[in-house]
Amino acid sequence: MISSWFGYSLLTAGIYAVIALLSKIVSGVEIDDPLTLAIYNCIPFYTVYVLVGLALEWPAIRNSLAGVGGEGVPGAEPVPIAIALGFGVVSTIAYGVYYWGLVNGDVSRFVPALSIETVFVLVLGFLVLDEAFPSGVYAGVALVVFGALFISYDREAGSIRESLTFSTVGVAILAAIAFAVFNTGMKVLTDGFGTVEILFWISLGGLASIAAVVPFRADGGIEPDPTDLLAGHVRLTKGTKLLLVGGLLNAVGLFTFIRALENGPVSLATAITKLDVMMVFVGALALSKLAPAVLEEQFDPFTLAQKASASMIVLVGSALIQFSY
């Protein structure tokens, strides 16, 4: 029987794969500003959980604000709410770096390279949560890292060192560190808050950080203006609609991931979400063959074999992590 945390992690992987493909479609056709992509992806799920939190968890939120009825977050007293808000800021940073990499590289290379996040989560899990695992788990992590680097290799760039460009691996490392901090933080918060309350405080911090970065967009401000949208003066473009759908899917993905964290270790839950590597590869391949006008990726015989074998290595590493635990 599949454990609940594994099921939630697998579901999260599927949601993340769909989001990655939607984002790449938009970034390749209509929007190529990473901040714009992050803003339109984050605002929907931040807004959803602020509203849902107020509707469903107001008593708990009120108690937390008043310092009554809550036990706080172990190791984070006396400011658990500030910690949660801070992780909302980390979330925005992580997504901003993620879209930076997505815009500058092809989706089937960049997303697998993010698998190195597992390494950083393992380290943080050990240092912060005292998580320790059998040797087979660490062997699985090594396979995940190797597969992530191998899938980023570009034969036309020459040597392996030359092919591992900053736009692919360097940005992936930055995004992986940010997401590792975010995921570990959510695991810590599960000891003091319920699922919806965690998402409320993170989303509140996230919305505040979005407001802070809007002036730094390439064109300045948010286009189209939200007030014009509400008044019906303008209509959303197809690309913006896809981003908003991705943001709503992200709301579901965060919920399923936190449910996984409530029932299992953050290191292993994060590792299983890396199954989105194969899902993105299959999705990108299918779209490139069936609808090249929507998403066109390079899939010559060598690249196809490379991505397929590297993705399988990542999957084997994830499986080894799971079954060695």
N, C-alpha and C positions, 0 to 999 in steps of 0.2 A: 504493500500500500504506500502511495506517495505521501510524504509528510506535507503538512499544510504550508510550511515555509517554502518548500520546493515548488509546490503548485503556484503559490503567489509570485515567486521569483520568475518562474517560467512565463506566466501571464504578463508580468512586467516586461520581460524580454521582447515578447511579441508586440506590445504597445510601443516600446522604444524603437523597434525596427520600422514600424509604420510611420512614426514621427520623423525618423531620420530620412526616409524616402520622400515624405511630403516636403520636408524642409529643403532637400536637395533639388526637388522639382522647382520650387519657388526661387531658390537662390540661383539656379541656372537659367531661368527664363525671365523673371520679373524683378526680383529684389536681390541686390548683391551687397547690401550694407549689413554687416554682422550685427550692429546695434539694433537696426530696424527689425531684423529677424528675431533677435532675442526679446525685444519689447513686445512684438505681436504674439510671440509664443508664450511669454511669461504672464502677461497681463490677464489672459482668460483664466488660467488655473489659480493665479493669486486671488483674483476677484471672486472666483467660485468659492474658494475655501474661507475667505473672509466672511462672505455672506452666509455660507453654510455653518461656519463656526458660530456666528452670532445667533443663528436660528436654532441650532441644535445644542450648543454647548455654552450658552450665555451664563448659566449659574456657575459652571466651572471656571469660565473666563473671569467672571466677577469676583469669585473667591480668590483666584490667582492674583488679580489686581489688588485686592484688599489684603492679601497675605493671610487669608483664612481658609482653612479646609484643604490646603494643598501641602503635600509632603516635600515638594521641591525636587530638584534633580540632584542625585548623589554626586558629590564632587563639584557641584556648580552653585551651591548656596553662597550668598543669599540673593543671587540675581538670576534665577532660572528663566524668567521672561526675557531679560536682556540677552541671555545666551541664545534663546530661541529666535529672537529678532535678528541677532547677529548671523545665525545660520541662514536666515532669509536673504541677507546681503551676500553671503557666500554662494547661495543658489544662483543669484543673478550674475555674479562674476563667473561662475562655472558655465552657465548657459551662454554668456557673452563670448568666452574663449572658445566654447564648443562651436558656435556659429562662425567664428573667425576661421577656424580650421575647416569647417564644412564648405565655406565659400571658396577657400583657396586650394582645396584638394578634391579628388573624386571620392564619393561617399563610400565605395566599397574598399577603399584603402584607409581612409581616416577613421571610420567607425571601428574597424578591427583593431587599429592601433590604440584605441582607447581601452583595450583589454588590460593594458598595463596598470590601469586603476586598481586591479585586484591586488597588485603588489603593495601599493600604498595603503590600501585598506587593511591588509594583513599586518603591516607594521603598526598602523594606528590602533587596530584592534588589540594587538599585543600590548602596546604601551598604555592605552587608555582603558581597555576593557579586560585585560589579562587573558585574552583569547590565545590558546595554544592548540596545535593540531599535530597529528601523526606525520611521519616523514612523507607519506604518499601525497598529502595535501600540498606540501611545498614542492614536490616533484611536479604536481599538476600546475602550480603557479609558474614554474620554470617553462613548461610547455606553452602556457598562455602567453608569456612574454615573448618567447621565440616565435610563435605563430604570428603575433601582432607585428613584430619587426619584419618578419619575412614577407608578410602581405604588403608591407610598405615599400618593398624593394622595387625599383624601376630599372629595368634592363637598359633602357635607352640612356639613362643617366651615367652609365659606366660602372664604377665600383660601388660596392654596397655602401661605403661611407658617403659617397657623393649622392647616392640615390635617397638616403634617409634625410631628406630636406627638412628644414625647420618648419615649413608650411605643413608638413604631414606629421612627423614624429615629435618635433619640438612643441608644436601647439597641442598635440595629443597629450604630451606629458603634462603640460600646464593645466589642460582641462581635466586630466585624470587626477591630478593632485587636488584640484578644487572639488571635484565630485567625491573624492575619497574623504575629504574633510567633511563635506556635506552629509554623506551617507553615515559616517561614524557619528557625527553630531546627532542625526535623527535617531540612531540606535541609543545614544545616551539619553535623549529626551523621552524615549519610550518608558523609562523608569519613573518619570514624574508626571507625564501628561498622557491623555488618551489620544487615539489616532487623529480624530478631527481637531482636537485642541492643538496638537503639534502642528498640523497643517495650517491652522488659523494664525498662530504666532509667526511661523515661517513666512506665510504669505503676506502678513502685515509688514514684516521687515523687507520682504521682496518688493512690495509696492513702493515703499519709501525709497529703496535703492533705484527702482526704475525711474521715479520722479527725478532722482539726482543725475541720472545718466542721459535723460532725454535731450538736454541742451547740447550734448556732445555728438549727436547724430550728424551724419554727413550734410544733410539739408537743414538741420536744426528743427526742433520740435517734432511732433507726431503728425504724419500725413497719411490719410486724411484726418482732420481735426475731429476728436471725439464728439465735440458739441455739434458739429455739422452732421455727423453720422446720426446722432440721436434726433436731430431736427429733420432728418430725411433729405437734407440738401445734396448729399453725395451718396454714391453707392460704392460698396467695397469691390475692389478688383478680385479676379479669380485667385490671384496669388495670396492676397491678404486673407481671403476666406479660407484657403488651405492652411495658412498659418494659424488662424483662430481655431480651426478644427484640431490642428496639432496641439495647440495649447490646452484645449478641452481634453484631448486624449492624455496629455501629460498629467492633468488632474487625476484621471483614473489611474495612470501609472504610478504616481506618487502614493496614492492610497494603497494600491496592491503591494507596493514595495515596503511601506511602513508596516503593513500587516505581516509581511514576511519577516521583517526585523523583530516584530513582537514575538515571533515563534521560533526564530533561529538566529545563529550568529551572523553578524554583519559581513564578515569576510566571505562566508560561503554563499550567502544570499546575493552578494555583489557578483561573485564568480558565476553563478547560474544565469544572471541577467546578461552575461556576455554571450549567451546563445543567440543574441540578436545579431551577432556576426554572420552566422549562416543565414539567418532570416533576411538580413539586408543584402547579402550576396545573391541569394535566390531571387529576391524581389527586384534588385537592380538588373540582373540578367534577364528576367522575364520582361521587364519594362523596355529594356534595350532592344529585345527581339520583337516584341509584340507592339510596342508603341514608342519607337525611337524619337518621335517628335516631342514626347513627354519627358523622357530621360534617356540620354545617350552616353554610354560609358564605353571605355576601351576594352574590348573582349577578343583580342586575337588569341590564337591557340596557346601561346606561351602564357599570356596573362590569365587566361581562363584556367589553365592548369595550376598556375601559381596561386591564384586566389582560392581555388577550390581546395588545394592541398593545405595551404596555410590556415584556412578556415577550419578544416578538419582537425588540424593540430590544436587549435584553440579549443575546439569542442572536446577533443580527447582530454586535454588538460582540465577542462571544466568538469568532465565526467569523473576523472581521477580524483579531483578535489572532493566531489560529492561522495563517491563510494569509499574513499579512504577515511572519511570523517567518522 
